[in-house]
Amino acid sequence: MAKRYTKQSESGEGGIALIGTRVTEMGFIWHPRRVDHGIDGEIELVDRDRRRPLNRTVSVQSKARQRFSGEDSRTFYFVCDSDDVAYWTEANVPVILVCSHPDTGEAWWAPVCEILKDPERQRTRRIDFNKQRDRFDSTAAAGLVDLAAPPSASLYVPTIKMPERLTSNLLQVERVPETIWATPATVAGNREAWEVLHRNGTFAADWMIIDRTLFSFRRTDEEPFSSIIDGKAEEIDTSEWSNSKSPDTCRNFVRLLNQTLGDMTHHELRRHARHGYLYFRPTSDCSPRRLSTGKSKSGRIVCQAYADSNDPEKVRYFRHHALDHHFVRFDGQWFLELNPTYHFTTDGYHDLPWGAEYVKGMKRREKNSAVRGLVDMWAGYFVGTENLFVSRTEMPIRFGSLEAFVVDRGIDERAWKRPSEVASTGLGDTPSLFEAS
C-alpha cells in the first residue's frame, strides 16, 4: 500500500510552521524538536532592545485543527491527553499549549502548567480559550516573558530629574466617630452573637466582641443589641484607640473599622468569608450591576453574568469587581489602602473553582491605566454618593481623597515601554503608573 501524507500530518506541520513564524515576529528564537514526546519545541526569549538572548525558554505543545471543541466566533476549548498533562506538569520550565488553524493563520495560547495547578482543571484536563484575549501573535510576547521570569527577576529603571505628581492608592480617612461604645455581652463571642441576631431577624455588622464585651461606634445598649448585652454602655474616646502605640489596640481599631465599613456597604458589597475582600453583589434579576462613576451615563459594570457559549440560556459564571483593602496608619494619619481585584462565582454567591486562574489571566493583561482607573472607581465609591449613603454627613467613616505626592525625580516612560509603543503613542501620551486621571 502506497504511503500517504495525511491531512492530519499536513495540519500538524502547518501548526508548527505557524508557531515558528509567530515566534520570529515576536523577536524570539524558535527551536523545533525532532522527536515529539508531548513538546514540539522551545521558544528562546530575547531582549529585543539589546538583541541579547535571555537564557530563558518556554516549552510549546502544538495542536492544529480545522475546528476545536465548542468552537464559535469567540471561544473554544481543548481537552488535553492525560499523558501530556503528566509530562507537562513534571517540566522544570513553563509549558504553553498553542492551538491553531494553519489554513487561516490563526493561533491561540494558554499557560497550561499555570492553569493545571487547579485540582478541578487537572481532573477535567480542559483548557478554555478566548479568541480575542489569547491570540498567539506579537501581543503575546510580554506574557511569555512574564511567564518565564525567574522568581528573583526584577526591573531597574533609572530616574531622571523631572517634577512628577504621584497619586497613591491610599484613601484618606477623613473622619471617624468620636466615641467607641462598650457594653458587657451575654454571649461568649462573635459567632454566638451572630446566631442570636439572626434569629431575631436583625442585621448589623458594625460591632465586635472581645473578652465578653461588645464594641461599636454606635450605642451598644440600644437596638439591635438588646438581646446580646447586659449592662450599661461605657464611652471610650476613639483617639485612645486610633492613636495608640499598642499593636493589640491598633489591631482592634482596624477590626472595628473593617466591620463598620462592611456594614456601611452591605447593600451592594459582600465580604468573602475566607479571603476577606469585598466584592459587588449580583442584582436580584441577574442583570448587570452598574456603578455610576460620573464619567458616562451608563456607568461601569461591576457585576455581570456570562452565558455558556454552548447554551446561551445557561450562566457559565459571574464576574465581580472586588477590593482587597487594609486600614493603615502613616505619621498619625489613617488611610484605606485600595487594591482592586476580581472575584468569580458560579451563581453570584458560590466561588467558581477555577476563578483564581481567571483573576490571574485578567491581571496579566491589565495595563497601568486600567489599574489606575479601578483605584479611582473604588475611591469615588467610598468617598460617598447619594446612592451609597443616605447622607455623607451621616457616614460612620468619612473618606477624603487619594493621597498624592510631588517629587523632583521621575521615570522616563520610554525606558520601560516597548519601542513600538513609544513610536505609536509618543512620550507623555500615556499616563504613568501613579499619575492621576
N, C-alpha and C positions, 0 to 999 in steps of 0.2 A: 504494500500500500504506500503510495507516494506521501512524503512528508508535507504538512500544511503549516502555513504561517497564519494562525487563527486570528480572528477579530479581537479576541481577548488578549492575545500576546501583543498585537499591534497597539491596542489601547493602553496596555501596561507600559510598553516602551514609550508611547507618546506622553503618558503621565510623567515619567521620569525625565524625559527631554524637556517638558514644560517646566518642571521644577528647576532644572538647570538654567533655563532661560530667565526665570523669575529671580533666582539667586544672583545671577550675574547682574541683572538690572538693579538689585539692591546694593551692589558693590562688594558682595561677599564671594567666597570661593566654594564651588560645588565639587564634592568628591564622591562620585557614584561607586557603589560596591560591585565587585564582580560576582560575589556569592551572597545571596539574599537569605538570611535566616530570621527575617522579621524587621530588618533595617535595610533600606535601599541605598542609603548614602549619608554623608555628613555635610553639614554647612560649616565652613570655617569662617568665623567672623573677622571683620577687618575694620580698623579705624579708618573711615573713609576720608577724613581730612588729611591724615598723615600717610595714608596708604600703607599702614603697618598692620600685619596680621596680629590678632589679639591672643592667640593660643587658647581660644575657646571654641568649642564645637557644639553643634546641635544635631542629634541623630534624626533621620527622617524615614518614615514609612509612607510609601505612596500607594494610594488606592484610586484607580481610574475607572470610571463607569460612564455609560451614556445616561444613566439615571440612578439616583440613590433612593433609599427607602424613605417614604414620606415626603418626597421632594415636591415643592411647589416653587413659586416665584421668590419666596423669602427664606425658606428653611428646608432642612432635610436632616436625617440622622444616619449614623453608621454604627452597626453592632460589631464590635471587634472580636476576633477569634481568641479563645481562652489561652491558647499557647502564645499568641502575640502579646497579650496582656501580661502574662507571666514573664516573658522575655523583656518587655519594656520596663516593667517595674523593678527589675533587677539591675537596670543600667545605672552607671555612675555619672552619666551626662544627661541633660534634658532630651526628651524624645517628643517629636511632634508628628501628628498624622496629617498628611496633605491629601485631600480628596479633590479630584479634578475631572473636568470634561475636556479632554485633549482636543476634540473636534472644534470646540468653541473657544478654546484658550482660557477657560475659567478654572480657578483653583481656590481652595479654602483650606485653612489650617486650624489645628487645635493642639494645645499643650497637653497631650494625653496623660503624662505622668502626674501633672498637677491635678487634672480632673479626676483621675482614677484613685486619688488619695481618699476620696469619699467612699465609704463602705458600700453604700447603695449603688453608686456608679460601678464599683468593682463587681458587684453582683450581677447587674444588668449588662455591663460592658457596652453601654450605649453612650455615644458621643453625639451631642446635638450641635448643629451648625446654623449660624445666621449668615446668610449670603452677603449681606452688606457689611456686617461687623467683622467677619472672619476672612475677608479676602486675602489671598496669598499673593501679594504684589508689593510694590515698593513701600506701601504704608505699613507692611508687617515688619520692616527692618528694626524699628525701635523695640517692638515687642520681643523679637528674637534676642536682641542684645540684653534686654532686661531679664529674659528667661535664663540666659547663660551666665549672668553676672555672678561671680563668687560672693558668698555671704559678707566678706570683708571689703567688697568693692566700694569705692567712694569716688565722688567727683569734686575736683578742686577747680574753682573758677576765681581768678584774681580780681580784686576790687579796683576801682578807679575813682579818682577824686571827682565827685559829682553829687549835688544835693538830690536826695530821694526821700519821698514820703512813704513810710511803711505802715500799712494798716494790718493789724494783727487779727487773730481770731478770738481775742479776749473781749467779751462784752461787759462793760462796766455795770456793777451792781450799784444802782443809784440810791436805793433806799430799801430798808427792811423795817418791820415793826419795831417799835422802841422797847416792847415788852415781850418776854417769853413767860408763858403761864405754866405753872406746875401744880399738879394735884395728885394725892395718893390714889393708886389704882387698885381695883378689886381683882384684877387678873394678873397673871404672872408675866406675860409677855405679849408681843405684837400678834402672834398667831391666834391666841385665845381672844384677844380684843377684837380682831377682825371677825372672828366667828360670831361673837356677841352682836357686834354692829350689823353684820349681815343678817342675822336672824331678826333684828329689829327693823330691817328694810332701810338702813341708813348707810349712806356712802360719805366717807370723809377720809382723806389720805394725808392731811397736813398735821400729823402727830407722830409721836413715837413713845415707847415705854422703856424706861431704863430703871432697874432696881425698884420695880413696882411703883414707879412714878410716871404719870402721863405728862408729856411736854408738848406744847403747841404755841404758835404765835396768836391763836385765838383763845378766848377764855375757856379753860378746861373744866369749869364747874357748871357749864351750861350745856344745852343740847348741841351736838348729838352725843355728848359723852356721859350723860347722867347714868347710863346703865353699866359703866365700867369704872366709875370713880367713887370714892368715899372720903369726903373731907372738903375743906375749903381750898380755893386756888391761891397760890403764892405767886407774887410777881418777882421776876428776875430781870434786871436791866440787861437788854440784849448786848450791850457793849462788853459786859463781863465775859460773854462767850465769844463775840466776834473779834475782840482784841486780845484774847487770852493767849499766853505763850505755852500753855499746856497742850501737848499733842492730843490727848484724850478729849479735852474740851473742844478743841478745833474740829476733831472728827465728829463729835456730837452736833456741833453747829452746822457743819456741812451736811450731815444726815438730815437735820431738820429743814435746811434749805431745799434739799432734794425732794423730801416728802411734800413740802409746800408747793414746789414747782410742779410736781406731778398732779397735785390736787387742782392747781390753777388751770391746768391744760387738759384735764382728763376727758372733757367732752370731745376733744379732737385727737388726743395723743394717748397711746398706751405705753407702758413701761415693760420691756422684755424681762420676763421672770428670771432668766439665767444671766443674761449679759448686762442688764441694767440700762440699756439705751432706750430712748424714746422713739416711737415711730407713729406715723399718721394712721388713724383707724380707717377702715373701709366705710363707704356710705351704706345706708340701710338697703338701697336697691342695687348695690354693686356698681353704680355709675362712677365715673372718675371723680375723685375728690380734688377740688381746685382751691388753691390758696391765692388770694389777692395780693399782688406784690406792688401794685401801683404803677407798673411799667407797661401793662397791657390790660385790655378789657377782659380777656379770657382768664388771665392769671396763669399760675403754674400748676400742672397736675402733680399732686403729691402722693396719691394712691390710685392705682389703676389695675384692673383685671385684664389679663391677656388670655385670649382664646387659644385652644388647641388647634394647630394647623390642620389636623385631620378631621376634627369635629368642631366647627365654629360655635356650636351650642354649648360646648364644654369648656370650662375655665381651666387653663393649664396652670396658672399661678397668679398671685398678686405681687406687684412690686410697690413697696412703700419707701418714701423718703424717711430717713432715720437720722438720729443725732446721738452720738456718743459725747457726753458732756461731763465737765468736772467744775466744781466751785473751787477756786484757788485764790490765795491772798499774796499780793506783792506790795511791799512797802506800806502795809497797813490798809491797802485798798483791796476789796473783794471783786472778783471777776467770775463770769461764767465762760469757761473755755469751750468753744464750739468746734466739734469735729464731725462734719457731715458724713453720713454713710448711707447704706441702703439695707432694706430688710425684705425677704421674700417669704411668702406664705402660700399654703395650698388653697385656703379659703378666706383669707383675710385675717385669720387668727392663729392657725397652727403652722409651725415652721415648715418650710419646704426643705426636705432632707438635703438637697444639694444646693441650697440657697447661698451658702458661703462661697461656692465656686462662681456663682453668678455675680456676687459682690466683687470678688477679685477681678473678674473679667471687666466689669464696669470701671473699676478704679484704674486698671491698666490703660484704659482708653481715655480717661479724663485728662483734660489739659488744665493749665493754671487758671484760665478764665472761667472754666466750669466750676472749679473748686471755690474760687472767689465769689462767684455768683451764688453758690449754695450757702456760703458763710453769710453773705448779705441777706439771703432769704430768711435764714433762721434768726439772724439778729433782728430783722424787721418784725418777725413773728413775735419774738419775746418782748420787744420794746412796747408792743401793745397796739392793737387795732380794735375798733368797736365790735368786730365780730368775734374777737377772742375774749375780751373782758367787758364787763358792763360799763365800767369807767376806769380810766387809767389811774385816777387818784385813789381808787379803792383796791388796787393791786396789793396783795401782801408783800410781794417783792417787785420793786420797780427797777427797770433797767435803763441804762443810758445809751451810749454809743460804743462802737468798737474802738478800742484803744489804738491810737496812731502815734507814730514817732517820725521825726525828721532827722535824718542823718546826713553827714557830709561826704560819705563814700557809698558807691553803689556798684552794680554789676552791669557790664556791657552785655545786653541781651544777645548780641551776636556770638558771644563766647559759648553759649550752650544751645543755640538754635542750629538746626541743620542748614547747610548752605542754601538749599533750595528754598527754605522758609525765609531766610534773610533776603534773598533775591526777590521773592514774590511779595513780601509784606513791607520790607524796609524797616530800618531801626525806628522804634518808637510807635509803630502802628499797632503792635500787640502789647497789652499791659503786662507788667512784670508780675511775679508771683504774689507780691503783697500789695500791689497798687490798688487803690480803691477804684471802683467802677463809677 
